[in-house]
Amino acid sequence: MFRATEIHLYKLYVEREQAFHLLTKVGQMKNVNLVNCSSNTFHEHDYYKQLKRCDDIYNKIGEIKHLLHLYNKQIHYCPNYEVFIQNIKITDDQAIKIEQELTHKVQFILNQQANLQQIIEQSNRLNEEIAVLQNCKDFIYKFSGIQLGYIVGCMNTIDSHKFNRIVFRISKENGIVKFKNLNNQRCLVTLVFAIGKHENLKNKLLKICEAFSVSIYQLPEESKVDNKILELQNEIANLDIIISTTKQEIDQQLDYFSDIQVEKLLNLDEIYDYGYCSYICELKIILDIISATYYHLTFFDAKSQFLIGHIWCEQRDIEQIKQFGVQIEIMQDINENLYEPPSLMKTNQFTYIFQELVNTYGIPRYDEINPGLFTIITFPFLFGMMFGDIGHGIVLTLFGFYLLIFGQSIIKRIKLQNSSEYLAYADIQSIYQCRYLITLMGLFATYCGFIYNDFFSLSLEYKLEKFQLGFDGKWSMSESHLTVMNSFKMKTAIIVGVTQMVFGILLKGWNCLYQRKYIDFFFNFIPELAFMLSTFGYMSFLIILKWLTNYSNTQESPSIITTLLNMVFTLGGIKGTEMYPHQVFFQTILIKVAIYSPIIMLLKPEVIRMKRRLFNLRNQQIVYNELVEQEHVQVELVKEEKNQLFGKLVESRSIKEEKHFDFSEIYIESLIECIEFVLGAVSNTASYLRLWALSLAHSQLSEVFFKMSLEPQLQSGSIIGICLTFMIYAFATFGVLMCMDTLECFLHSLRLHWVEFQSKFYKGDGHIFQHFNYLQFLDQKFQFSTRM
């Protein structure tokens, strides 16, 4: 983790028939990065058609999931991808088999669903007809001797009012409409009109019924009504049997997709341990793997009989690939140095979250030091300095321990709840990944709380046998308590900040030596280190020296700010007594170092100019020697001819030469870098005072909450008042300090690492190692789907 893992670029030659099988094996490895070296566009690649087929299969899977939700079928999602992947075997023709199976099943279910809908509609019409006939027995058949016309049927209840008004106007008061509710949506309608007075009235009324989609039924003779009703009831009974049978067939097909395909009943632990899930989820996971495989096959350059690909991986991974039983030719690419390798940072469950904090700022270069290793300690320590409180730190530590002990079981329980797409899984998983960070933050906050002697705004009276840990509790009763604590926290913040920045500069020097950038080492690292140590490093030394010096009542302690100002304006001089022997001599040397350091940084462009001039002269001599060997003649070349021939021979000899080289840009860049470092040293040191400011805010808020709520009730002794105010105090402490202030301290600690610390040595412009790994691919895809 100190630097990116050493990897190499390899070229693969594999036959077309075995390429899919090879990638299914490679996809189960952890640290392989496939490089897109295809000469064709994505839409022109041979495997693009296979990806389109996968898209069509995804649509069919979506149709089945829609049907499962429509019929309230429970879907068991895969709780353990790792075990599932290990127990399946993927073949290149599996997509065709899945497509055929889904096409047949979906078409059958849709046909059955359409038939079911038709049968249900037919049954509803028969029920309506029975209701109409029973209504006619009570109304129409009683007036059989009267010369009236009748139209009976069923219509939508929402249209009844409009229908009544139109019939009244068209019939000119010769038609009467009677409604009777059948259900919430349909109602029976009986239209009675006079016969003979208006010849076309019945036709007009029939057209109105047609416009309102009225289902009209023909009335049988009165003597045949009961037989007709009995006949309709028999038909409905037969249709109910057909409906029940059709629903069972649809349920059987849907249960086939929703149930877990095992021969015995399983408990929840077995389902999780073996990665069992619904059959439709199995098909989707298999399709995800097939789709990912075909997509990465488009990275290969397709030839007539074989594919050519490039991968970044370790040497031991190549040995593992050769053991897959696939005829493959692997060789290390001779042009590896022309490409910048991706940064492979191997992490575990403990270091993962700290590396993610660094990656959020920028991916480390392949050959630079990774700050993630140091973030493991420095990040929670800076958080603890701002959040320092024994009680609050213990609460945060207990929450971290709770995640460590029960976090995995909580995620397991959420996965086994089989809710729709696990909407809560992604958020819980993110918190669970931070469990080690939260625990360390709580431990360091508790430690700093002991140093500050602050326990929920109260000072503790304790003393160890041999030494005192932190401030004595008696300081809390002193009037100068706040002044002393502020002075201590402010100076501690300066010392910690300067130490971290100096460490960052040392890491920069390490990077320069490792990357063989000796000009940057002598004209960037050394001046920067000298400037930082001679200014703010010296200030930190004076702070520690003043702490360790016992000033008597007759001797006034010197002011560090005054000492530094006199050092700057008098070039090393002091006013008053010396803090240590030969102080003026050492300060004179330090102020000169601080002045000369930026000047040395400005000499970098001239050194680059001299190096380039020597480079050109040396290569001109190389050109001359090669011409002598080629022509076997001693030829004196003029300077212009040498430069022309040199430009041609540089390309043939693969000499790396920058085409555009402007010294003015280098001078400006060096000047800006010098000014930025000097001003940044001041601003960054001041920025670390946020450690003091947030610690002060945290302690004062805690004290205000206690004194304004709980302390008066404790003094009065009221039990009811203590209980009520304790609830208020607890909610205020949890909401403001444990939630808002935790987030605030986290963000400020993150800023100190990104800006003040990492800017000293970390470029962060590398590119990440793209793992071709099925498990990581499925997990990322699943978490993305849960956040949609």
C-alpha positions in Angstrom: 0.0 0.0 0.0 3.0 2.3 0.3 3.2 2.4 -3.5 1.2 0.9 -6.3 1.7 -2.8 -6.8 4.2 -3.6 -9.5 2.5 -4.7 -12.7 3.4 -5.3 -16.3 1.7 -5.0 -19.7 1.2 -8.4 -21.4 -0.1 -9.2 -24.9 -2.5 -12.1 -25.3 -3.1 -14.2 -28.4 -6.1 -16.4 -28.2 -8.3 -18.3 -30.7 -11.8 -16.9 -31.3 -13.5 -20.1 -30.1 -11.7 -20.1 -26.8 -11.8 -16.3 -26.1 -15.1 -16.4 -24.2 -14.1 -19.3 -22.0 -10.8 -17.5 -21.2 -12.6 -14.3 -20.1 -15.0 -16.3 -17.9 -12.0 -17.6 -16.0 -10.2 -14.3 -16.0 -13.3 -12.6 -14.6 -13.1 -14.6 -11.4 -9.5 -13.3 -10.8 -9.1 -10.2 -8.7 -6.3 -8.1 -10.2 -6.5 -8.0 -14.0 -7.0 -4.9 -16.0 -8.1 -5.4 -19.7 -6.9 -2.6 -22.0 -9.1 -1.5 -24.9 -6.8 -2.0 -27.9 -9.4 -2.7 -30.6 -8.9 -1.0 -33.9 -12.6 -1.1 -34.7 -15.3 1.2 -33.3 -17.7 -0.3 -30.7 -20.6 -0.6 -33.1 -18.5 -2.3 -35.7 -17.0 -5.0 -33.5 -17.9 -8.6 -34.0 -19.4 -9.0 -30.5 -21.7 -6.0 -30.7 -24.5 -8.2 -32.0 -24.1 -10.4 -28.9 -24.5 -7.4 -26.7 -27.7 -6.4 -28.6 -29.1 -9.8 -28.0 -28.3 -9.4 -24.2 -30.3 -6.1 -24.3 -33.3 -7.9 -25.8 -33.0 -10.6 -23.1 -32.9 -7.9 -20.4 -36.2 -6.6 -21.7 -37.8 -10.0 -21.4 -36.5 -10.3 -17.8 -38.0 -6.9 -17.1 -41.4 -8.2 -18.5 -41.3 -11.2 -16.2 -40.4 -9.1 -13.1 -43.3 -6.8 -14.0 -45.7 -9.8 -14.1 -44.3 -11.1 -10.8 -45.0 -7.7 -9.1 -48.4 -7.6 -10.8 -49.4 -11.0 -9.3 -47.7 -10.2 -5.9 -45.0 -12.8 -6.3 -42.0 -12.5 -3.9 -38.6 -12.3 -5.6 -35.6 -13.7 -3.7 -32.6 -11.7 -4.7 -29.1 -13.2 -4.5 -27.6 -12.5 -1.0 -24.1 -13.8 -1.7 -22.7 -13.2 -5.2 -19.3 -14.7 -4.4 -20.6 -18.2 -3.6 -23.1 -18.0 -6.5 -20.3 -17.2 -9.1 -18.2 -20.1 -7.8 -21.1 -22.6 -8.3 -22.1 -21.7 -11.9 -20.6 -22.5 -15.2 -20.9 -20.0 -18.1 -20.8 -21.0 -21.8 -21.0 -18.9 -24.9 -24.3 -20.4 -26.1 -26.0 -19.9 -22.7 -27.5 -16.5 -23.9 -29.3 -18.3 -26.7 -30.7 -20.9 -24.4 -31.9 -18.2 -22.0 -33.5 -16.2 -24.8 -35.3 -19.2 -26.1 -36.6 -20.2 -22.7 -37.7 -16.7 -21.8 -39.4 -16.2 -25.2 -41.4 -19.4 -24.8 -42.4 -18.7 -21.2 -43.2 -15.0 -21.7 -45.3 -15.7 -24.8 -47.2 -18.5 -23.0 -47.9 -16.3 -19.9 -49.0 -13.4 -22.1 -51.4 -15.6 -24.1 -52.8 -17.1 -20.9 -53.2 -13.6 -19.5 -55.0 -12.4 -22.6 -57.3 -15.5 -22.5 -57.9 -14.9 -18.9 -58.9 -11.3 -19.5 -61.4 -12.3 -22.2 -62.9 -15.0 -20.1 -63.3 -12.6 -17.1 -65.0 -10.1 -19.4 -67.3 -12.7 -20.7 -68.2 -13.8 -17.2 -68.8 -10.2 -16.2 -71.2 -9.8 -19.1 -73.1 -12.9 -18.1 -73.4 -11.6 -14.6 -74.7 -8.3 -15.9 -77.3 -10.1 -18.0 -78.5 -12.1 -15.0 -78.8 -8.9 -13.0 -80.8 -7.3 -15.9 -83.2 -10.3 -16.1 -83.8 -10.3 -12.4 -84.4 -6.6 -12.5 -86.9 -7.0 -15.3 -88.8 -9.6 -13.4 -89.4 -7.0 -10.7 -90.2 -4.1 -13.0 -90.9 -4.7 -16.7 -92.8 -7.9 -16.7 -95.3 -6.5 -14.2 -96.4 -4.0 -16.9 -96.6 -6.5 -19.8 -100.1 -5.4 -20.8 -99.2 -1.7 -21.4 -98.1 -0.6 -24.9 -94.6 0.6 -23.9 -91.1 0.1 -25.4 -88.2 -1.1 -23.3 -84.4 -1.0 -23.7 -82.5 -2.7 -20.9 -78.8 -3.0 -20.4 -75.7 -2.0 -18.3 -73.5 1.1 -18.5 -70.8 3.0 -16.6 -72.1 4.7 -13.5 -70.1 7.9 -14.2 -72.0 8.5 -17.4 -75.5 8.0 -16.0 -76.3 11.6 -15.3 -75.3 12.8 -18.8 -77.2 9.8 -20.4 -80.4 10.7 -18.4 -80.3 14.4 -19.6 -79.8 13.5 -23.3 -82.6 10.9 -23.3 -84.9 13.4 -21.7 -84.2 16.0 -24.4 -84.2 13.7 -27.4 -87.4 11.9 -26.4 -89.1 15.2 -25.6 -90.4 13.8 -22.2 -91.5 10.6 -23.9 -88.7 8.5 -22.4 -88.0 7.6 -18.8 -84.7 6.2 -17.5 -84.3 4.1 -14.4 -80.9 3.3 -12.9 -79.9 0.7 -10.4 -76.3 0.3 -9.0 -74.7 -3.0 -9.9 -71.2 -2.1 -8.4 -69.0 0.9 -8.0 -68.3 1.2 -11.7 -71.4 -0.3 -13.5 -75.1 0.3 -13.1 -78.3 -1.3 -14.6 -80.2 1.0 -16.9 -83.9 0.6 -17.9 -85.2 2.9 -20.6 -89.0 3.1 -21.0 -90.6 5.0 -24.0 -93.9 5.4 -25.7 -94.7 3.3 -28.8 -96.3 4.7 -31.9 -96.2 8.4 -31.1 -92.7 8.9 -32.5 -91.7 6.3 -35.1 -88.0 7.0 -35.0 -87.7 7.4 -31.2 -86.4 3.8 -30.6 -83.7 4.2 -33.3 -82.6 7.5 -31.7 -82.5 5.9 -28.3 -80.5 3.0 -29.6 -77.9 5.4 -31.1 -77.6 7.2 -27.8 -77.0 3.9 -26.0 -74.4 3.0 -28.6 -72.6 6.4 -28.0 -72.5 5.7 -24.2 -71.3 2.1 -24.7 -74.4 0.7 -23.1 -74.5 -3.1 -23.2 -78.0 -3.9 -24.4 -79.6 -7.2 -23.7 -82.6 -8.9 -25.4 -85.4 -9.9 -23.0 -86.9 -13.4 -23.4 -90.5 -14.3 -22.9 -91.6 -14.1 -19.3 -92.1 -17.8 -19.1 -88.5 -18.5 -20.2 -86.8 -16.0 -17.9 -86.1 -18.5 -15.1 -84.7 -21.0 -17.5 -82.5 -18.3 -19.1 -81.1 -17.3 -15.7 -80.4 -20.9 -14.9 -78.6 -21.4 -18.2 -76.5 -18.3 -17.7 -75.6 -19.4 -14.2 -74.4 -22.7 -15.5 -72.2 -20.9 -18.1 -70.7 -18.7 -15.4 -69.9 -21.8 -13.3 -68.1 -23.3 -16.3 -66.2 -20.1 -16.9 -65.2 -19.9 -13.2 -63.6 -23.3 -13.6 -61.7 -22.1 -16.7 -60.7 -19.0 -14.9 -59.4 -20.9 -11.9 -57.5 -23.3 -14.2 -55.9 -20.5 -16.2 -54.8 -18.6 -13.0 -53.2 -21.8 -11.7 -51.3 -22.2 -15.0 -50.1 -18.6 -14.8 -49.2 -19.0 -11.1 -47.2 -22.2 -11.9 -45.2 -20.4 -14.6 -44.6 -17.3 -12.4 -43.7 -19.5 -9.4 -41.1 -21.2 -11.6 -39.4 -17.8 -11.9 -39.9 -16.6 -8.4 -39.2 -19.7 -6.3 -35.7 -20.9 -5.3 -34.8 -23.9 -7.5 -33.7 -26.4 -4.8 -35.0 -29.9 -3.9 -35.4 -29.3 -0.2 -36.6 -26.6 2.2 -33.8 -24.2 3.3 -33.5 -21.9 6.3 -32.3 -18.3 6.0 -28.7 -19.1 6.9 -28.5 -21.8 4.2 -29.9 -19.4 1.6 -27.3 -16.8 2.4 -24.3 -19.3 2.7 -25.1 -20.9 -0.6 -26.2 -17.8 -2.5 -29.6 -19.2 -3.4 -32.1 -16.9 -5.2 -35.2 -16.9 -7.4 -34.7 -18.4 -10.8 -35.3 -15.1 -12.6 -32.5 -13.5 -10.5 -30.2 -16.4 -11.4 -30.9 -15.7 -15.1 -30.3 -12.0 -14.6 -26.9 -12.6 -12.8 -25.9 -15.1 -15.5 -26.9 -12.6 -18.2 -24.9 -9.8 -16.4 -21.8 -12.0 -16.5 -22.3 -12.9 -20.2 -22.9 -9.2 -21.1 -19.8 -8.1 -19.2 -17.8 -10.8 -20.9 -18.9 -9.9 -24.4 -18.3 -6.2 -23.6 -14.7 -6.9 -22.6 -14.3 -9.0 -25.7 -14.8 -5.8 -27.7 -11.5 -4.6 -26.1 -9.6 -7.2 -28.2 -8.3 -6.5 -31.7 -10.1 -9.1 -33.9 -8.0 -10.9 -36.6 -9.1 -13.7 -38.9 -8.7 -16.7 -36.6 -7.6 -15.2 -33.3 -7.9 -12.2 -31.0 -5.2 -9.9 -29.6 -5.6 -8.3 -26.3 -3.5 -6.4 -23.7 -3.8 -6.7 -19.9 -2.1 -5.2 -16.9 -1.4 -7.6 -14.1 1.2 -9.1 -11.9 3.6 -11.9 -13.0 1.9 -14.5 -10.8 -1.4 -13.8 -12.4 0.1 -14.7 -15.8 1.1 -18.0 -14.4 -2.4 -18.6 -13.2 -3.9 -17.7 -16.6 -1.6 -20.2 -18.3 -3.1 -23.0 -16.1 -6.7 -22.4 -17.3 -6.3 -25.1 -20.0 -6.8 -22.6 -22.9 -4.4 -22.5 -25.8 -3.1 -19.0 -25.4 0.2 -17.2 -26.1 1.3 -14.6 -23.6 4.3 -12.3 -23.9 5.3 -9.1 -22.2 4.8 -6.1 -24.3 8.1 -4.5 -25.4 6.5 -1.1 -25.6 5.4 -1.2 -22.0 7.4 1.9 -21.1 5.5 4.0 -23.5 2.3 3.7 -21.4 1.6 4.9 -17.9 0.5 1.9 -15.9 -2.7 2.1 -13.8 -2.3 2.2 -10.1 -3.2 -1.1 -8.4 -3.7 -0.4 -4.7 -4.3 -3.6 -2.8 -6.5 -3.1 0.2 -8.3 -5.2 2.8 -11.4 -4.6 4.9 -9.4 -2.4 7.3 -7.5 -0.2 4.8 -10.3 0.1 2.1 -12.1 3.1 3.5 -8.8 5.1 4.1 -7.8 4.4 0.5 -11.2 5.6 -0.7 -10.6 8.9 1.2 -7.5 9.4 -0.9 -9.0 8.2 -4.2 -11.8 10.7 -3.8 -9.2 13.5 -4.1 -7.2 11.8 -6.9 -5.8 8.5 -7.9 -2.1 8.0 -7.0 0.4 7.8 -9.8 2.0 4.4 -10.5 5.4 5.4 -9.0 4.5 7.9 -6.3 4.0 7.4 -2.6 0.4 6.6 -1.6 -0.8 8.8 1.3 -3.5 6.3 2.2 -1.1 4.4 4.4 -0.4 7.4 6.6 -4.1 8.5 6.6 -4.9 5.4 8.7 -3.4 7.2 11.7 -3.3 10.9 10.9 -6.9 11.2 9.8 -8.6 9.9 13.0 -5.9 11.7 15.1 -6.8 15.1 13.6 -10.5 14.3 14.0 -9.8 13.4 17.7 -8.1 16.7 18.3 -11.2 18.6 17.1 -13.7 16.2 18.7 -11.8 15.5 21.9 -14.2 14.5 24.7 -14.1 11.3 26.8 -17.8 10.8 26.8 -18.5 11.6 23.2 -15.5 9.6 22.1 -16.7 6.6 24.0 -20.2 6.8 22.4 -18.6 7.0 18.9 -16.3 4.1 19.8 -19.2 2.0 21.0 -21.0 2.7 17.7 -17.9 1.5 15.8 -17.7 -1.7 17.9 -21.4 -2.3 17.3 -20.7 -2.1 13.5 -17.7 -4.4 13.9 -19.7 -7.0 15.9 -23.2 -6.8 14.4 -22.7 -5.0 11.1 -22.4 -8.1 9.0 -25.4 -9.8 10.5 -27.5 -6.6 9.9 -26.5 -6.6 6.2 -27.2 -10.3 6.0 -30.7 -9.8 7.5 -31.5 -6.9 5.1 -30.5 -9.1 2.2 -32.7 -11.9 3.4 -35.7 -9.7 3.8 -36.2 -9.9 0.0 -37.6 -6.5 -0.2 -37.8 -4.9 -3.7 -34.2 -4.3 -4.7 -33.1 -3.8 -1.1 -33.6 0.0 -1.0 -31.7 0.2 2.4 -28.8 -2.1 1.5 -26.5 0.4 -0.2 -26.7 3.0 2.6 -26.1 0.4 5.3 -23.3 -1.1 3.3 -21.6 2.3 3.0 -21.8 2.8 6.8 -20.5 -0.7 7.4 -17.5 -0.1 5.2 -16.6 2.8 7.6 -16.6 0.7 10.7 -12.9 0.7 11.3 -12.6 4.5 10.6 -15.5 5.2 13.0 -13.8 3.1 15.7 -10.4 4.8 15.3 -12.1 8.2 15.3 -13.8 7.3 18.6 -10.7 6.0 20.2 -8.6 9.1 19.3 -11.4 11.4 20.4 -11.4 9.5 23.7 -7.6 9.8 24.0 -7.7 13.6 23.3 -10.6 13.9 25.8 -8.3 12.5 28.4 -5.6 15.0 27.4 -8.1 17.9 27.6 -9.7 16.3 30.7 -13.2 16.9 29.3 -16.0 14.4 30.0 -19.4 15.8 28.7 -18.1 19.3 29.6 -17.1 18.1 33.1 -13.5 17.8 34.4 -12.5 14.6 36.1 -10.5 14.3 39.2 -8.1 11.4 38.6 -4.4 10.8 39.0 -2.3 7.8 38.0 0.4 6.4 40.2 3.4 7.7 38.4 2.2 10.5 36.1 -0.7 12.8 35.3 -2.5 12.1 32.0 -3.7 15.3 30.6 -4.8 18.5 32.5 -5.4 18.4 36.2 -9.1 18.6 37.1 -8.4 21.5 39.4 -7.8 23.8 36.4 -11.5 23.8 35.7 -12.1 25.8 38.9 -9.5 28.5 37.8 -10.6 31.7 36.2 -7.8 31.3 33.7 -8.9 27.8 32.7 -10.3 28.9 29.3 -7.2 31.0 28.5 -4.8 28.2 29.4 -6.7 25.6 27.4 -6.9 27.9 24.3 -3.2 28.5 24.5 -2.4 24.8 24.8 -4.8 23.8 22.0 -3.6 26.5 19.6 0.1 25.8 20.1 -0.5 22.0 19.8 -2.4 22.6 16.5 0.6 24.5 15.2 3.1 21.8 16.2 1.0 19.0 14.7 0.4 21.0 11.5 4.1 21.8 11.0 5.0 18.2 11.8 2.6 16.8 9.2 3.7 19.3 6.5 7.4 18.6 7.1 6.6 14.9 6.8 4.8 15.6 3.5 7.9 17.5 2.2 10.1 14.5 3.3 7.8 12.2 1.3 8.3 14.5 -1.7 12.0 14.1 -1.5 11.6 10.3 -1.3 9.5 10.5 -4.5 12.2 12.5 -6.2 14.9 10.0 -5.4 12.7 7.0 -6.4 11.7 8.6 -9.7 15.3 9.8 -10.3 14.3 13.4 -10.5 17.5 14.8 -9.1 16.8 18.4 -10.2 13.5 18.5 -8.3 15.3 16.9 -5.3 18.0 19.6 -5.1 16.0 22.6 -6.3 12.6 21.9 -4.9 12.8 19.4 -2.0 15.8 20.7 -0.2 14.9 24.5 -0.4 11.3 23.7 0.7 12.4 21.6 3.6 15.0 24.3 4.6 12.4 27.1 4.4 9.8 25.2 6.4 12.2 24.1 9.2 13.9 27.5 9.4 10.6 29.3 9.9 7.6 27.4 11.2 9.8 24.5 12.4 11.8 26.9 14.5 8.5 28.4 15.8 7.4 24.9 16.9 10.8 24.4 18.6 10.4 27.7 20.6 6.9 26.5 21.7 8.2 23.3 23.0 11.2 25.0 24.6 9.0 27.5 26.4 6.9 24.6 27.7 9.9 22.8 29.1 11.4 25.9 30.7 10.5 26.8 34.2 10.2 30.6 34.5 10.4 32.0 38.0 8.2 34.8 39.3 11.0 37.3 38.8 11.7 36.2 35.2 9.1 37.1 32.6 8.5 34.5 29.9 9.3 35.8 26.4 6.6 36.1 23.8 7.2 33.8 20.8 5.5 36.1 18.4 7.7 39.0 19.5 10.8 36.8 19.2 9.9 35.8 15.6 9.1 39.3 14.5 12.4 40.6 15.9 14.2 37.7 14.1 12.7 38.8 10.8 13.1 42.5 11.1 16.6 42.5 12.7 17.9 39.5 10.7 18.2 37.3 13.7 18.4 39.7 16.6 16.4 39.6 19.8 15.3 41.9 22.5 15.6 40.9 26.1 17.2 37.7 27.5 18.0 34.7 25.3 15.7 31.6 25.5 18.7 29.4 24.9 22.5 29.9 24.5 23.8 31.5 21.3 20.2 32.2 20.2 21.2 35.2 18.0 23.8 33.2 16.1 21.4 30.4 15.3 18.6 32.8 14.4 20.9 34.6 12.0 21.7 31.4 10.2 18.0 30.4 10.1 16.8 33.7 8.7 19.4 33.6 6.0 18.4 30.0 5.1 14.8 31.2 4.9 15.8 34.0 2.5 18.1 32.0 0.3 15.7 29.0 0.0 13.3 30.6 -2.5 16.2 32.0 -4.5 17.5 28.5 -4.9 14.1 27.4 -6.1 14.2 30.1 -8.8 17.5 28.6 -10.1 15.8 25.5 -11.4 15.0 26.8 -14.9 18.7 27.7 -15.5 19.8 24.2 -14.4 17.2 22.7 -16.9 18.6 25.0 -19.6 22.2 23.8 -19.0 21.1 20.2 -18.9 19.3 20.5 -22.2 22.3 22.3 -23.8 24.6 19.4 -22.8 22.0 16.9 -24.0 22.0 18.6 -27.5 25.8 18.7 -27.7 26.1 15.1 -26.7 23.5 13.9 -29.3 25.1 16.0 -32.0 28.3 14.1 -31.4 26.4 10.8 -31.5 25.0 11.9 -34.9 28.5 12.7 -36.2 29.8 9.3 -35.1 27.0 7.4 -36.8 27.5 9.3 -40.0 31.2 8.4 -39.9 30.3 4.7 -39.4 27.8 4.8 -42.3 29.9 6.6 -44.9 33.4 5.5 -43.7 34.5 9.0 -44.3 35.5 11.8 -41.9 33.1 14.5 -42.8 33.1 17.9 -41.1 29.5 19.0 -40.8 28.4 22.6 -40.3 26.2 23.3 -37.4 23.0 23.6 -39.4 23.5 20.3 -41.2 24.2 18.6 -37.9 20.9 19.9 -36.5 18.9 18.8 -39.5 20.4 15.3 -39.6 20.1 15.1 -35.8 16.3 15.6 -36.1 16.0 12.7 -38.5 18.2 10.3 -36.6 16.5 11.1 -33.3 13.3 9.5 -34.6 15.1 6.4 -36.0 17.0 5.9 -32.7 13.8 6.4 -30.5 15.3 9.2 -28.5 12.6 10.7 -26.4 12.6 14.4 -27.2 9.9 16.9 -26.4 8.6 18.6 -29.5 7.5 21.8 -27.7 10.0 23.2 -25.1 9.5 26.8 -24.1 11.8 28.2 -21.4 9.6 31.1 -20.7 6.9 28.7 -19.5 9.4 26.9 -17.2 10.5 30.3 -15.7 6.9 31.3 -15.1 6.0 27.9 -13.7 9.0 27.9 -11.4 8.2 31.5 -10.2 4.6 30.5 -9.5 5.6 27.4 -7.7 8.0 29.3 -5.5 5.5 32.0 -4.6 2.8 29.4 -4.0 5.0 27.4 -1.6 6.1 30.4 0.4 2.6 31.8 0.7 1.2 28.3 1.2 3.5 27.6 4.1 2.0 30.6 5.9 -1.6 29.9 5.0 -1.4 26.2 5.5 0.1 26.7 9.0 -2.7 29.1 9.8 -5.2 26.5 8.4 -4.2 24.0 11.1 -5.6 26.4 13.7 -9.0 24.9 12.8 -7.9 22.1 15.1 -8.0 24.5 18.0 -11.1 26.4 16.8 -13.3 23.3 16.4 -12.1 21.8 19.7 -13.0 25.1 21.4 -16.4 25.1 19.7 -17.1 21.5 20.7 -16.2 21.9 24.3 -18.1 25.2 24.7 -21.3 23.8 23.0 -21.1 20.8 25.4 -20.7 23.1 28.4 -23.6 25.3 27.3 -26.0 22.3 26.8 -25.1 21.1 30.3 -25.4 24.4 32.1 -28.5 25.6 30.4 -30.5 22.3 30.8 -29.3 19.7 33.3 -27.2 21.7 35.8 -30.0 23.8 37.3 -32.2 20.8 37.9 -29.3 18.9 39.5 -28.8 21.8 41.9 -32.5 21.9 42.7 -32.8 18.2 43.2 -36.1 17.8 41.3 -36.3 14.3 40.0 -39.0 15.1 37.4 -37.1 18.1 36.3 -33.9 16.0 36.0 -35.7 13.4 33.9 -37.3 16.0 31.5 -34.1 18.1 31.1 -32.0 15.0 30.7 -34.1 14.1 27.6 -33.6 17.6 26.2 -29.9 17.4 27.0 -29.5 14.0 25.4 -31.4 15.0 22.2 -29.4 18.2 21.9 -26.1 16.4 22.5 -27.0 13.7 20.0 -28.3 16.0 17.2 -25.7 18.8 17.4 -22.5 17.2 18.8 -22.8 13.5 17.8 -24.2 14.1 14.4 -23.6 17.7 13.1 -20.2 18.2 14.8 -19.0 14.7 13.9 -19.6 15.5 10.3 -18.0 18.9 10.6 -14.9 17.6 12.2 -14.7 14.8 9.6 -14.9 17.3 6.7 -12.2 19.6 8.3 -9.9 16.7 8.9 -10.5 15.6 5.3 -9.6 19.1 4.1 -6.4 19.2 6.1 -5.3 16.0 4.4 -6.3 16.9 0.9 -5.0 20.5 0.8 -2.4 21.0 3.6 -0.7 17.6 3.7 -1.1 15.9 0.3 -0.3 19.1 -1.7 3.3 18.8 -0.5 4.1 15.6 -2.3 1.0 14.1 -3.9 0.0 14.7 -7.6 -3.1 12.5 -7.6 -3.4 12.5 -11.4 -2.9 8.8 -12.1 -5.6 6.5 -13.4 -7.3 3.7 -11.5 -6.8 0.0 -12.0 -10.0 -1.1 -13.7 -10.6 -4.6 -12.2 -12.1 -7.1 -14.6 -13.8 -9.0 -11.8 -17.4 -10.4 -11.9 -17.9 -10.1 -8.1 -16.9 -6.4 -8.1 -18.9 -5.7 -11.2 -22.1 -7.3 -9.9 -21.8 -5.6 -6.5 -21.3 -2.2 -8.1 -24.2 -2.7 -10.5 -26.5 -3.8 -7.6 -25.6 -0.9 -5.4 -26.2 1.5 -8.4 -29.6 0.0 -9.0 -30.6 0.4 -5.3 -29.9 4.1 -5.5 -32.0 4.7 -8.6 
